[in-house]
Amino acid sequence: MTTLRTLTLVRHAQAGSGFGVDHKRPLTATGTRQADALGRSLSSVIAPQAIHHSSARRTTQTARALAEQLGPCDLVSVDNLYDAWWDDVVAYVRGFDPGHTDVVVVGHQPTIGACAWELTRDDSIGAVGTATAFVLEWRGRWDELAGGRCRLRARHHAPA
């Protein structure tokens, strides 16, 4: 029997501006509340073994907040997710631990929205605000992930 996999794609929560270096922008107070709320919302839907996130400060903070709400899981910081495009994310996901069935990727826009659309070909993906998560599922192995293979199971958004 083919294993059911869940991949949750998350755009980081609201970040501040005016810090000079984009990579170092932290979450705002609103962003911190968004990340916590998103984690609580997702806790009834997913139980990830790992959360992989861009090495940017705002994605790291979002991933940590999610982990606090979602329970014990590995947190993995990935430099290459910072400037990644959707196909880079898919290539990265194909290398996930085959024993994991539920994994989260926290990244940036427009990559997260493009990746969700490419994997599902679901036109309801639409605009992607901060603190938005797409819960995707399909049957197969991580190394078989490809465009159009996933179903959009849920979309979660924590308002500002």
Backbone as a chain_set.jsonl record, in Angstrom:
{"seq": "MTTLRTLTLVRHAQAGSGFGVDHKRPLTATGTRQADALGRSLSSVIAPQAIHHSSARRTTQTARALAEQLGPCDLVSVDNLYDAWWDDVVAYVRGFDPGHTDVVVVGHQPTIGACAWELTRDDSIGAVGTATAFVLEWRGRWDELAGGRCRLRARHHAPA", "coords": {"N": [[0.837, -1.188, 0.0], [0.473, 2.262, -0.732], [1.952, 5.013, 0.916], [0.293, 7.617, 2.666], [1.11, 10.965, 2.468], [1.805, 14.113, 4.01], [2.376, 17.416, 3.272], [3.04, 20.51, 4.455], [2.984, 23.767, 3.48], [4.239, 26.857, 4.397], [3.934, 30.336, 4.559], [5.974, 32.686, 6.082], [5.224, 34.549, 9.131], [4.152, 38.0, 9.764], [6.712, 40.349, 9.179], [9.109, 42.799, 10.336], [10.264, 45.945, 8.971], [12.912, 47.941, 7.474], [15.388, 47.164, 8.509], [17.717, 47.003, 7.174], [19.231, 44.651, 6.328], [17.733, 42.148, 4.633], [17.607, 39.397, 5.284], [17.837, 39.374, 8.028], [15.526, 40.401, 9.128], [13.197, 40.572, 11.745], [10.213, 39.017, 13.198], [7.313, 41.015, 13.675], [5.443, 42.252, 16.54], [2.824, 41.662, 15.933], [3.301, 39.686, 14.017], [4.408, 37.659, 15.622], [2.176, 36.973, 17.155], [0.557, 36.086, 15.049], [2.007, 33.81, 14.15], [1.857, 32.12, 16.397], [-0.945, 31.787, 16.523], [-1.406, 30.549, 14.04], [-0.026, 28.159, 14.405], [-1.587, 27.012, 16.482], [-4.003, 26.673, 15.093], [-3.224, 24.867, 13.091], [-2.58, 22.666, 14.634], [-4.669, 20.909, 15.024], [-4.793, 19.592, 12.695], [-2.362, 18.694, 11.584], [0.609, 16.78, 12.441], [3.6, 17.127, 12.478], [6.747, 15.469, 11.778], [8.97, 16.91, 11.286], [10.057, 20.309, 10.845], [11.079, 22.234, 8.319], [12.905, 25.091, 7.515], [13.59, 28.281, 5.999], [16.699, 29.98, 6.464], [16.416, 32.589, 7.204], [15.731, 35.139, 9.621], [12.979, 35.727, 10.238], [11.587, 33.497, 9.245], [12.701, 31.49, 10.754], [11.854, 32.261, 13.319], [9.086, 32.012, 12.942], [8.908, 29.237, 12.422], [9.785, 28.178, 14.884], [7.742, 29.084, 16.593], [5.58, 27.684, 15.494], [6.409, 25.057, 16.041], [6.25, 25.019, 18.83], [3.513, 24.918, 19.199], [2.758, 22.671, 17.75], [3.952, 20.441, 18.805], [6.52, 17.995, 19.695], [9.115, 17.971, 17.336], [11.566, 17.81, 14.715], [13.543, 20.672, 14.067], [14.741, 22.226, 11.257], [17.063, 24.225, 9.835], [17.557, 25.783, 6.73], [19.707, 27.065, 4.517], [19.48, 27.3, 1.692], [16.757, 27.568, 1.201], [16.1, 30.187, 1.427], [16.48, 31.824, -0.904], [15.118, 30.285, -2.68], [13.185, 28.909, -5.418], [9.981, 27.605, -6.52], [10.506, 25.088, -7.734], [12.977, 24.464, -6.66], [12.28, 24.06, -4.012], [10.643, 21.79, -4.27], [12.562, 19.95, -5.231], [14.194, 19.841, -2.973], [12.395, 18.794, -1.035], [12.019, 16.251, -2.087], [14.148, 14.874, -1.068], [13.555, 14.256, 1.573], [13.438, 12.447, 4.684], [12.481, 9.147, 4.288], [10.956, 7.892, 6.201], [9.405, 9.802, 7.364], [6.143, 11.112, 7.411], [4.722, 13.406, 7.588], [5.41, 16.65, 7.111], [6.628, 20.007, 7.449], [7.279, 22.98, 5.592], [8.688, 26.084, 5.917], [8.715, 29.152, 4.391], [9.181, 31.741, 1.964], [7.339, 34.285, 0.156], [7.208, 34.952, -3.31], [7.451, 32.214, -3.473], [6.252, 30.161, -1.808], [3.482, 30.263, -2.441], [3.613, 29.779, -5.22], [4.724, 27.216, -5.231], [2.729, 25.74, -3.876], [0.652, 26.022, -5.75], [1.787, 24.83, -8.065], [2.16, 22.18, -7.208], [-0.438, 21.341, -6.691], [-2.065, 22.368, -8.69], [-4.294, 23.827, -8.236], [-6.548, 26.294, -8.603], [-7.622, 27.789, -6.568], [-5.679, 28.591, -4.848], [-4.639, 31.253, -5.038], [-4.024, 34.61, -3.748], [-1.409, 35.019, -1.341], [-1.111, 35.737, 1.831], [0.818, 36.923, 4.707], [1.645, 34.502, 7.222], [0.243, 32.227, 6.235], [-0.848, 28.957, 5.522], [-0.644, 26.007, 3.574], [-1.997, 22.91, 3.435], [-1.059, 20.047, 2.042], [-1.657, 16.894, 0.43], [-0.821, 13.565, -0.646], [-0.481, 10.315, -2.11], [2.338, 8.346, -1.963], [5.93, 8.35, -2.358], [8.4, 10.592, -0.933], [10.375, 11.137, -2.818], [8.99, 10.976, -5.155], [7.488, 13.198, -5.508], [5.786, 15.578, -7.445], [4.68, 18.035, -9.874], [1.221, 18.794, -9.823], [0.474, 16.473, -8.447], [-0.519, 16.554, -5.87], [-3.17, 17.055, -3.449], [-5.045, 19.763, -2.284], [-5.647, 19.884, 0.951], [-6.265, 21.572, 3.075], [-6.422, 25.066, 3.908], [-4.924, 27.44, 5.864], [-4.991, 30.492, 7.656], [-3.625, 33.075, 9.551], [-4.924, 35.972, 10.656], [-3.79, 39.425, 10.508]], "CA": [[0.0, 0.0, 0.0], [1.227, 3.501, -0.832], [1.836, 5.834, 2.11], [-0.264, 8.96, 2.571], [2.064, 11.986, 2.924], [1.298, 15.471, 4.192], [3.362, 18.486, 3.169], [2.429, 21.799, 4.756], [3.801, 24.885, 3.017], [3.877, 28.013, 5.216], [4.601, 31.626, 4.396], [6.291, 33.227, 7.407], [4.345, 35.576, 9.688], [4.516, 39.384, 9.452], [8.059, 40.768, 9.584], [9.365, 44.23, 10.362], [11.021, 46.489, 7.842], [13.876, 48.961, 7.842], [16.514, 46.6, 9.249], [18.901, 47.032, 6.327], [19.541, 43.343, 5.747], [16.471, 41.402, 4.562], [17.755, 38.1, 5.949], [17.797, 39.553, 9.485], [14.275, 41.019, 9.584], [12.464, 39.743, 12.715], [8.765, 39.157, 13.242], [6.751, 42.088, 14.48], [4.584, 41.723, 17.606], [1.696, 41.052, 15.219], [3.803, 38.453, 13.417], [4.542, 36.657, 16.68], [0.806, 36.511, 17.443], [0.116, 35.312, 13.88], [2.682, 32.503, 14.134], [1.253, 31.318, 17.462], [-2.312, 31.446, 16.119], [-1.325, 29.587, 12.945], [0.343, 26.886, 15.012], [-2.767, 26.462, 17.17], [-4.946, 26.261, 14.062], [-2.703, 23.678, 12.411], [-2.384, 21.549, 15.57], [-5.766, 19.949, 14.904], [-4.771, 19.049, 11.332], [-1.08, 18.041, 11.273], [1.523, 16.41, 13.53], [4.821, 16.894, 11.694], [7.984, 14.948, 12.35], [10.016, 17.913, 11.085], [9.754, 21.6, 10.237], [12.244, 22.748, 7.597], [12.645, 26.511, 7.303], [14.644, 29.158, 5.503], [17.56, 30.447, 7.555], [16.088, 33.98, 7.54], [15.271, 35.277, 11.008], [11.518, 35.678, 10.338], [11.113, 32.125, 9.037], [13.154, 30.742, 11.926], [10.94, 32.587, 14.41], [7.793, 31.398, 12.619], [9.044, 27.785, 12.602], [9.846, 27.893, 16.333], [6.401, 29.275, 17.145], [4.776, 26.546, 15.048], [6.849, 23.864, 16.773], [5.711, 25.087, 20.191], [2.098, 24.552, 19.155], [2.546, 21.394, 17.058], [4.54, 19.339, 19.548], [7.918, 17.68, 19.394], [9.516, 17.661, 15.966], [12.877, 18.354, 14.37], [13.607, 21.966, 13.392], [15.873, 22.168, 10.342], [17.317, 25.482, 9.14], [18.089, 25.475, 5.407], [20.124, 28.291, 3.83], [19.023, 27.334, 0.298], [15.336, 27.891, 1.087], [15.933, 31.644, 1.461], [16.347, 32.322, -2.276], [14.605, 29.181, -3.492], [11.962, 29.018, -6.199], [9.136, 26.452, -6.236], [11.128, 23.834, -8.149], [14.032, 24.193, -5.682], [11.61, 23.5, -2.833], [10.243, 20.419, -4.607], [13.791, 19.141, -5.262], [14.614, 19.663, -1.576], [11.438, 17.895, -0.388], [12.247, 14.885, -2.591], [15.186, 14.249, -0.26], [13.122, 14.068, 2.964], [13.516, 11.131, 5.313], [11.334, 8.361, 3.837], [10.15, 7.498, 7.355], [8.515, 10.906, 7.738], [4.911, 11.177, 6.629], [4.102, 14.71, 7.799], [6.522, 17.594, 7.201], [6.309, 21.4, 7.186], [8.316, 23.845, 5.036], [8.388, 27.504, 6.132], [9.522, 29.928, 3.462], [8.874, 33.109, 1.555], [6.488, 34.525, -0.985], [6.136, 34.206, -3.954], [7.795, 30.797, -3.598], [5.295, 29.261, -1.162], [2.272, 30.23, -3.262], [3.913, 29.122, -6.499], [4.922, 25.795, -4.955], [1.412, 25.163, -3.589], [-0.093, 25.924, -6.996], [2.415, 23.848, -8.965], [1.957, 20.819, -6.705], [-1.856, 20.984, -6.695], [-2.732, 22.94, -9.864], [-5.58, 24.265, -7.699], [-6.648, 27.74, -8.804], [-8.075, 28.468, -5.352], [-4.503, 29.016, -4.074], [-4.779, 32.707, -5.021], [-3.07, 35.458, -3.024], [-0.853, 34.375, -0.151], [-0.689, 36.706, 2.836], [1.707, 36.396, 5.736], [1.063, 33.494, 8.123], [-0.679, 31.37, 5.493], [-0.369, 27.584, 5.383], [-1.341, 25.108, 2.667], [-1.798, 21.515, 3.81], [-1.172, 19.235, 0.828], [-1.464, 15.461, 0.648], [-0.801, 12.652, -1.79], [0.017, 8.971, -1.794], [3.582, 8.075, -2.659], [7.178, 8.614, -1.625], [8.875, 11.972, -1.098], [11.151, 11.29, -4.054], [8.063, 10.95, -6.281], [6.723, 14.443, -5.521], [5.833, 16.248, -8.758], [3.589, 18.954, -10.162], [-0.111, 18.253, -10.025], [0.241, 15.201, -7.746], [-1.071, 16.759, -4.525], [-4.507, 17.593, -3.227], [-5.094, 20.775, -1.229], [-6.548, 19.404, 2.001], [-6.717, 22.691, 3.912], [-5.679, 26.332, 3.873], [-5.063, 28.142, 7.143], [-4.42, 31.838, 7.637], [-3.761, 33.824, 10.793], [-5.043, 37.379, 10.27], [-2.911, 40.392, 11.185]], "C": [[0.88, 1.25, 0.0], [0.926, 4.397, 0.369], [1.224, 7.198, 1.811], [0.732, 9.931, 3.199], [1.356, 13.329, 3.045], [2.477, 16.437, 4.151], [2.628, 19.791, 3.417], [3.423, 22.89, 4.374], [3.32, 26.135, 3.738], [4.661, 29.237, 4.768], [4.784, 32.198, 5.8], [5.28, 34.296, 7.83], [4.909, 36.967, 9.392], [5.876, 39.767, 10.035], [8.169, 42.281, 9.56], [10.135, 44.669, 9.13], [12.033, 47.501, 8.361], [15.063, 48.456, 8.642], [17.784, 46.525, 8.411], [19.184, 45.731, 5.617], [18.274, 42.486, 5.801], [16.52, 40.108, 5.368], [17.582, 38.202, 7.459], [16.499, 40.158, 10.004], [13.522, 40.087, 10.536], [10.952, 39.877, 12.53], [8.406, 40.396, 14.056], [5.967, 41.442, 15.634], [3.36, 41.047, 16.988], [2.114, 39.722, 14.605], [3.955, 37.331, 14.43], [3.165, 36.094, 17.042], [0.268, 35.657, 16.288], [0.711, 33.907, 13.899], [2.1, 31.581, 15.205], [-0.151, 30.853, 17.066], [-2.316, 30.409, 14.991], [-0.959, 28.206, 13.478], [-0.825, 26.226, 15.729], [-3.775, 25.932, 16.161], [-4.501, 24.959, 13.386], [-2.623, 22.457, 13.33], [-3.514, 20.521, 15.513], [-5.741, 19.215, 13.557], [-3.499, 18.256, 11.029], [-0.307, 17.727, 12.548], [2.876, 16.085, 12.879], [5.961, 16.267, 12.489], [9.096, 15.977, 12.245], [9.42, 19.188, 10.492], [11.06, 22.103, 9.637], [11.943, 24.207, 7.28], [13.86, 27.21, 6.724], [15.446, 29.652, 6.694], [17.318, 31.909, 7.914], [15.489, 34.034, 8.941], [13.75, 35.12, 11.131], [10.957, 34.278, 10.118], [11.531, 31.234, 10.202], [12.214, 30.994, 13.097], [9.554, 31.981, 14.175], [7.844, 29.891, 12.876], [9.077, 27.412, 14.084], [8.476, 28.035, 16.982], [5.477, 28.122, 16.741], [5.121, 25.3, 15.852], [6.314, 23.857, 18.202], [4.258, 24.638, 20.237], [1.863, 23.143, 18.613], [3.153, 20.197, 17.776], [5.931, 19.01, 19.07], [8.135, 17.301, 17.933], [10.891, 18.273, 15.74], [12.697, 19.712, 13.703], [14.878, 21.98, 12.56], [15.985, 23.493, 9.587], [18.046, 25.194, 7.831], [18.417, 26.781, 4.681], [19.526, 28.402, 2.433], [17.537, 27.631, 0.135], [15.093, 29.399, 1.07], [15.69, 32.215, 0.065], [15.74, 31.292, -3.222], [13.388, 29.588, -4.308], [11.2, 27.722, -5.999], [9.808, 25.133, -6.599], [12.312, 23.465, -7.251], [13.44, 23.557, -4.425], [11.222, 22.052, -3.103], [11.472, 19.507, -4.634], [14.277, 18.863, -3.849], [13.707, 18.65, -0.86], [11.642, 16.452, -0.841], [13.317, 14.138, -1.794], [14.812, 14.018, 1.195], [13.283, 12.619, 3.406], [12.289, 10.314, 4.906], [10.441, 7.884, 4.976], [9.196, 8.579, 7.815], [7.306, 10.93, 6.819], [4.255, 12.552, 6.684], [5.21, 15.726, 8.058], [6.027, 18.993, 6.818], [7.524, 22.081, 6.558], [7.857, 25.288, 5.238], [9.317, 28.323, 5.249], [8.911, 31.276, 3.164], [7.926, 33.133, 0.366], [7.331, 35.249, -2.04], [6.364, 32.692, -4.033], [6.741, 29.862, -3.014], [4.019, 29.148, -1.986], [2.483, 29.51, -4.577], [4.069, 27.615, -6.306], [3.575, 25.108, -4.692], [0.613, 25.003, -4.875], [0.488, 24.844, -7.912], [2.143, 22.414, -8.505], [0.498, 20.37, -6.772], [-2.572, 21.338, -7.986], [-4.148, 23.394, -9.483], [-5.647, 25.79, -7.775], [-7.168, 28.492, -7.588], [-6.905, 28.944, -4.493], [-4.495, 30.541, -3.955], [-3.677, 33.445, -4.289], [-2.642, 34.775, -1.726], [-0.336, 35.448, 0.802], [0.29, 36.086, 3.82], [0.925, 35.423, 6.616], [-0.043, 32.692, 7.45], [-0.041, 29.999, 5.336], [-1.27, 26.817, 4.42], [-1.0, 23.682, 3.072], [-2.1, 20.674, 2.58], [-1.009, 17.765, 1.189], [-1.475, 14.709, -0.673], [-0.303, 11.304, -1.301], [1.259, 8.719, -2.627], [4.771, 8.315, -1.753], [7.575, 10.063, -1.853], [9.594, 12.139, -2.43], [10.29, 11.22, -5.318], [7.257, 12.252, -6.404], [6.902, 15.154, -6.858], [4.611, 17.145, -8.913], [2.272, 18.243, -10.408], [-0.435, 16.986, -9.269], [-0.478, 15.351, -6.419], [-2.506, 17.274, -4.564], [-4.403, 18.614, -2.107], [-6.13, 20.323, -0.208], [-7.109, 20.561, 2.83], [-5.832, 23.911, 3.655], [-5.971, 27.011, 5.197], [-4.386, 29.501, 7.027], [-4.677, 32.496, 8.99], [-3.804, 35.302, 10.434], [-4.11, 38.281, 11.083], [-3.635, 41.06, 12.332]], "O": [[1.917, 1.282, 0.663], [-0.226, 4.519, 0.785], [1.585, 7.853, 0.833], [1.15, 9.738, 4.341], [0.435, 13.637, 2.288], [3.445, 16.293, 4.898], [1.705, 20.142, 2.682], [4.547, 22.933, 4.873], [2.131, 26.45, 3.702], [5.881, 29.192, 4.616], [3.854, 32.192, 6.607], [4.577, 34.868, 6.997], [6.002, 37.099, 8.841], [6.154, 39.542, 11.213], [7.42, 42.96, 8.857], [10.6, 43.841, 8.346], [12.015, 47.87, 9.536], [15.686, 49.224, 9.375], [18.812, 46.039, 8.882], [19.361, 45.723, 4.399], [17.798, 42.14, 6.882], [15.559, 39.772, 6.06], [17.218, 37.219, 8.105], [16.378, 40.405, 11.204], [13.237, 38.943, 10.183], [10.48, 40.745, 11.796], [9.107, 40.768, 14.998], [5.846, 40.218, 15.69], [2.915, 39.999, 17.456], [1.369, 38.744, 14.666], [3.661, 36.175, 14.126], [3.009, 34.885, 17.215], [-0.389, 34.64, 16.511], [-0.002, 32.926, 13.687], [1.877, 30.397, 14.952], [-0.506, 29.688, 17.246], [-3.14, 29.494, 14.992], [-1.523, 27.2, 13.046], [-1.033, 25.02, 15.6], [-4.34, 24.856, 16.355], [-5.313, 24.065, 13.144], [-2.601, 21.325, 12.845], [-3.322, 19.374, 15.918], [-6.561, 18.331, 13.308], [-3.544, 17.263, 10.302], [-0.538, 18.33, 13.597], [3.248, 14.919, 12.748], [6.119, 16.499, 13.687], [10.057, 15.936, 13.013], [8.435, 19.16, 9.754], [12.026, 22.365, 10.354], [10.845, 24.527, 6.826], [15.0, 26.792, 6.928], [14.927, 29.733, 7.808], [17.948, 32.423, 8.838], [14.826, 33.097, 9.386], [13.282, 34.442, 12.045], [9.959, 33.908, 10.737], [10.794, 30.327, 10.59], [11.819, 30.057, 13.791], [8.924, 31.492, 15.113], [6.928, 29.332, 13.48], [8.456, 26.428, 14.488], [8.088, 27.217, 17.816], [4.686, 27.643, 17.553], [4.231, 24.572, 16.292], [5.964, 22.8, 18.726], [3.825, 24.039, 21.222], [0.881, 22.494, 18.974], [2.895, 19.054, 17.397], [6.463, 19.65, 18.163], [7.449, 16.444, 17.376], [11.322, 19.15, 16.489], [11.806, 19.888, 12.871], [15.971, 21.772, 13.087], [15.107, 23.84, 8.797], [19.03, 24.455, 7.813], [17.515, 27.515, 4.279], [19.108, 29.486, 2.029], [17.096, 27.921, -0.977], [13.994, 29.842, 0.734], [14.774, 33.017, -0.118], [15.848, 31.429, -4.44], [12.653, 30.501, -3.932], [11.722, 26.809, -5.361], [9.695, 24.159, -5.855], [12.621, 22.284, -7.094], [14.02, 22.637, -3.848], [11.446, 21.182, -2.262], [11.42, 18.396, -4.106], [14.728, 17.754, -3.559], [14.193, 17.758, -0.164], [11.453, 15.526, -0.052], [13.385, 12.91, -1.842], [15.666, 13.621, 1.987], [13.264, 11.696, 2.592], [11.162, 10.744, 5.154], [9.291, 7.51, 4.745], [8.271, 8.303, 8.579], [7.43, 10.787, 5.602], [3.336, 12.834, 5.915], [5.873, 15.677, 9.094], [5.136, 19.146, 5.983], [8.662, 21.803, 6.938], [6.777, 25.672, 4.79], [10.539, 28.211, 5.338], [8.222, 31.87, 3.992], [7.741, 32.134, -0.329], [8.123, 36.113, -1.666], [5.545, 31.974, -4.605], [6.371, 28.876, -3.651], [3.525, 28.042, -2.206], [1.64, 28.722, -5.005], [3.599, 26.829, -7.128], [3.312, 24.028, -5.219], [-0.033, 23.976, -5.081], [-0.255, 24.035, -8.468], [1.921, 21.531, -9.334], [0.215, 19.178, -6.894], [-3.562, 20.703, -8.348], [-5.07, 23.35, -10.297], [-4.894, 26.488, -7.096], [-7.155, 29.723, -7.58], [-7.122, 29.638, -3.5], [-4.355, 31.061, -2.849], [-2.542, 32.975, -4.212], [-3.417, 34.05, -1.102], [0.747, 35.999, 0.602], [0.559, 34.885, 3.778], [-0.297, 35.514, 6.735], [-1.122, 32.5, 8.012], [1.152, 29.886, 5.054], [-2.492, 26.957, 4.445], [0.167, 23.293, 3.052], [-3.243, 20.595, 2.131], [-0.306, 17.429, 2.142], [-2.052, 15.151, -1.666], [0.232, 11.188, -0.199], [1.238, 8.86, -3.85], [4.631, 8.463, -0.539], [7.156, 10.691, -2.825], [9.443, 13.162, -3.097], [10.8, 11.386, -6.426], [6.434, 12.385, -7.31], [8.022, 15.312, -7.344], [3.636, 17.022, -8.172], [2.211, 17.23, -11.105], [-1.534, 16.455, -9.43], [-0.999, 14.37, -5.889], [-2.975, 17.835, -5.554], [-3.748, 18.364, -1.095], [-7.333, 20.37, -0.463], [-8.271, 20.54, 3.237], [-4.675, 23.801, 3.248], [-7.126, 27.139, 5.601], [-3.346, 29.64, 6.384], [-5.795, 32.477, 9.506], [-2.807, 35.839, 9.951], [-3.7, 37.941, 12.193], [-3.057, 41.902, 13.02]]}, "num_chains": 1, "name": "protein.A"}
